[in-house]
């Protein structure tokens, strides 16, 4: 797991212009679920990610979906979730690569100082729970139940760089 996220990696929201990662961290920690919309594994996990992110809706962190496709493909894949959650399109997987991710889906918690507080790759509920437990402790917030009812069985995910 990398110890620091690169400050200059560009994150492009679906409805706006790209900004360096450091600008997304000026006020809050950033928690990113990285998904590949062209794999069944990410589709299986989408309801789980939304359930987890809704727990942090009012917490002092920003949750976002980083999706490895164009903005239009992201809107198609996410449907109404594209409006509910901050979503970054990463069609060339530059942000995925910069974060050092090897498997998708992934969950990454980045502090305001760019240090990586936690990372889980693939869908291993115990690892995702570890990341969210530390996030909840840092935010003085409630913890999501992981795994939850209806969550998929653990799996290793797919190669992050395609």
C-alpha positions as CSV (number, residue, x, y, z in Angstrom):
1,X,0.0,0.0,0.0
2,X,1.4,3.4,-0.9
3,X,2.0,5.7,2.0
4,X,1.1,8.9,0.1
5,X,-1.2,9.7,-2.8
6,X,0.2,11.9,-5.5
7,X,-0.9,15.5,-5.1
8,X,-1.0,16.3,-8.8
9,X,-3.1,13.4,-10.1
10,X,-6.1,14.9,-11.9
11,X,-9.6,13.8,-10.9
12,X,-12.3,14.8,-13.3
13,X,-15.9,14.8,-12.0
14,X,-18.7,13.9,-14.3
15,X,-20.1,17.5,-14.3
16,X,-17.1,19.7,-14.1
17,X,-13.4,20.2,-14.9
18,X,-10.5,18.1,-13.5
19,X,-8.6,19.3,-10.5
20,X,-5.5,17.9,-8.8
21,X,-6.1,15.5,-5.9
22,X,-4.8,18.0,-3.4
23,X,-7.6,20.4,-4.3
24,X,-10.2,17.7,-3.5
25,X,-8.7,17.4,0.0
26,X,-8.7,21.0,1.2
27,X,-11.6,20.5,3.6
28,X,-12.2,16.8,4.0
29,X,-10.7,13.4,3.8
30,X,-11.5,11.6,0.5
31,X,-12.8,8.0,0.4
32,X,-12.8,6.5,-3.1
33,X,-14.4,3.4,-4.4
34,X,-12.6,2.5,-7.6
35,X,-14.8,0.5,-10.0
36,X,-14.4,-1.0,-13.5
37,X,-17.8,-0.8,-15.2
38,X,-16.8,-3.4,-17.8
39,X,-16.6,-6.2,-15.2
40,X,-19.2,-8.2,-13.4
41,X,-17.3,-7.8,-10.2
42,X,-17.8,-4.1,-10.0
43,X,-21.4,-4.3,-11.0
44,X,-22.0,-6.9,-8.2
45,X,-20.4,-4.5,-5.6
46,X,-22.2,-1.3,-6.6
47,X,-25.1,-1.7,-4.2
48,X,-22.6,-2.5,-1.4
49,X,-20.6,0.6,-2.2
50,X,-23.7,2.8,-2.1
51,X,-24.8,1.3,1.2
52,X,-21.4,2.0,2.7
53,X,-21.2,5.5,1.3
54,X,-24.6,6.4,2.6
55,X,-23.4,5.8,6.2
56,X,-20.9,8.6,5.7
57,X,-23.4,11.0,4.1
58,X,-23.1,13.6,6.9
59,X,-19.6,12.7,8.1
60,X,-16.6,15.0,7.7
61,X,-15.3,13.1,4.7
62,X,-16.0,13.2,1.0
63,X,-17.0,9.9,-0.6
64,X,-16.5,9.4,-4.3
65,X,-16.7,6.8,-7.0
66,X,-13.7,6.6,-9.3
67,X,-14.9,4.8,-12.4
68,X,-12.6,3.6,-15.2
69,X,-14.6,4.8,-18.2
70,X,-15.8,8.0,-19.9
71,X,-18.2,10.3,-18.2
72,X,-21.1,9.1,-20.4
73,X,-20.3,5.5,-19.7
74,X,-20.2,6.2,-16.0
75,X,-23.6,7.8,-16.1
76,X,-25.0,4.7,-17.9
77,X,-23.3,2.3,-15.5
78,X,-24.2,4.2,-12.3
79,X,-27.7,5.4,-13.2
80,X,-29.1,7.5,-10.4
81,X,-26.0,6.9,-8.3
82,X,-24.1,9.2,-10.6
83,X,-26.2,12.1,-9.2
84,X,-26.1,10.9,-5.6
85,X,-22.4,10.5,-5.3
86,X,-19.4,12.6,-6.5
87,X,-18.1,10.5,-9.4
88,X,-14.7,10.8,-11.1
89,X,-14.3,9.5,-14.7
90,X,-10.9,7.8,-15.3
91,X,-11.0,6.4,-18.8
92,X,-7.3,6.1,-19.2
93,X,-6.9,4.7,-15.6
94,X,-4.3,7.4,-14.8
95,X,-5.8,8.0,-11.3
96,X,-6.0,4.3,-10.7
97,X,-2.4,3.9,-11.7
98,X,-1.3,6.9,-9.6
99,X,-3.0,5.5,-6.5
100,X,-1.0,2.3,-7.0
101,X,-4.1,0.1,-7.3
102,X,-3.5,-3.4,-8.7
103,X,-7.0,-4.9,-8.4
104,X,-10.6,-3.5,-8.8
105,X,-12.9,-2.9,-7.1
106,X,-10.9,-1.0,-4.5
107,X,-11.6,1.2,-1.5
108,X,-9.0,4.0,-0.7
109,X,-9.1,6.5,2.3
110,X,-6.9,9.5,1.7
111,X,-6.3,12.0,4.5
112,X,-6.1,15.8,3.9
113,X,-2.3,15.6,4.1
114,X,-2.3,13.1,1.1
115,X,-1.4,10.1,3.3
116,X,-3.2,6.9,2.5
117,X,-5.0,5.9,5.7
118,X,-6.3,2.7,4.3
119,X,-6.7,0.6,1.1
120,X,-8.5,-2.6,0.2
121,X,-8.3,-4.2,-3.2
122,X,-10.7,-6.7,-4.6
123,X,-13.8,-7.5,-2.5
124,X,-12.6,-8.9,0.7
125,X,-15.1,-7.8,3.3
126,X,-12.7,-8.0,6.2
127,X,-10.3,-5.6,4.5
128,X,-13.0,-3.2,3.5
129,X,-14.3,-3.3,7.1
130,X,-10.8,-2.5,8.4
131,X,-10.6,0.6,6.2
132,X,-14.1,1.8,7.2
133,X,-13.5,1.0,10.9
134,X,-10.4,3.3,10.8
135,X,-12.3,5.9,8.8
136,X,-15.2,5.8,11.3
137,X,-12.8,6.2,14.2
138,X,-11.1,9.2,12.5
139,X,-14.5,10.8,11.8
140,X,-16.0,9.9,15.1
141,X,-18.8,8.3,13.1
142,X,-20.8,5.1,13.0
143,X,-19.5,2.1,11.2
144,X,-21.2,0.4,8.2
145,X,-22.0,-3.3,8.5
146,X,-19.6,-5.2,6.3
147,X,-20.4,-7.6,4.9
148,X,-24.1,-6.7,4.8
149,X,-27.2,-8.7,3.8
150,X,-27.1,-9.4,0.1
151,X,-23.4,-8.5,-0.4
152,X,-21.5,-10.8,-2.8
153,X,-19.1,-13.5,-1.7
154,X,-15.4,-12.4,-1.5
155,X,-13.5,-12.3,-4.7
156,X,-10.1,-11.0,-5.8
157,X,-11.4,-8.6,-8.4
158,X,-9.8,-7.9,-11.8
159,X,-6.5,-6.2,-12.9
160,X,-6.8,-2.5,-12.2
161,X,-5.0,-1.5,-15.4
162,X,-7.2,-3.5,-17.6
